[in-house]
Amino acid sequence: HDPLLVLDGLEDSGIRLKCLSERLFSEVKVLWVDGKGRNITGNLLSTDTSGNAGSSLVLKAGSGNAV
């Protein structure tokens, strides 16, 4: 299944994004990158026993407005 990207509202002068993914293989990893392909930090929401995963981050002005 394709990952689900959710605009989860305004937070700390930015927009909270969440990415949720169901396991297709043995392990799910969520990696956030900016508009230039650089790794940026996201917060792990959960990895449950089925291997599903989720992550979130706050996109703020000046971040290039792209992930």
C-alpha positions in Angstrom: 0.0 0.0 0.0 1.1 3.6 -0.7 1.9 5.7 2.4 -0.9 8.1 3.5 0.2 11.7 4.0 -2.1 13.8 6.2 -2.2 17.6 6.8 -2.9 17.4 10.6 -3.5 21.1 11.4 -1.5 24.1 12.5 1.1 23.9 15.2 4.0 26.1 16.4 3.7 28.6 13.5 3.7 25.7 11.0 1.7 22.8 9.5 1.9 19.4 11.1 2.2 16.6 8.5 1.7 12.9 9.4 2.8 9.9 7.3 1.2 6.5 7.9 2.3 3.3 6.2 1.3 -0.3 6.3 4.0 -3.0 6.1 4.6 -4.6 2.8 7.8 -6.2 3.6 9.6 -7.2 6.8 10.3 -3.6 8.0 8.8 -0.2 7.5 10.9 3.0 7.8 9.6 6.5 7.3 12.2 9.0 6.0 11.4 12.7 5.6 13.4 14.7 3.0 13.2 18.4 2.1 12.6 19.8 -1.4 16.4 19.3 -2.2 16.4 15.7 -1.1 18.2 16.3 2.3 17.2 14.2 5.3 15.1 16.1 7.9 14.0 15.0 11.3 10.5 13.6 11.8 9.1 12.2 15.1 8.2 8.5 15.2 4.6 8.1 16.0 4.4 4.3 16.3 5.6 1.0 15.0 3.1 -1.7 16.1 3.5 -5.5 16.2 2.3 -5.8 12.6 5.1 -3.6 11.4 3.0 -0.6 10.5 4.6 2.8 11.1 3.9 6.4 11.3 5.8 9.6 11.6 5.1 13.4 11.9 6.9 16.7 11.5 6.0 20.4 11.6 6.7 22.2 8.3 7.6 25.9 9.0 8.1 28.9 6.9 11.6 29.1 5.5 11.9 25.3 5.2 11.5 25.5 1.4 7.8 24.6 1.8 8.5 21.1 0.5 9.0 17.6 1.9 
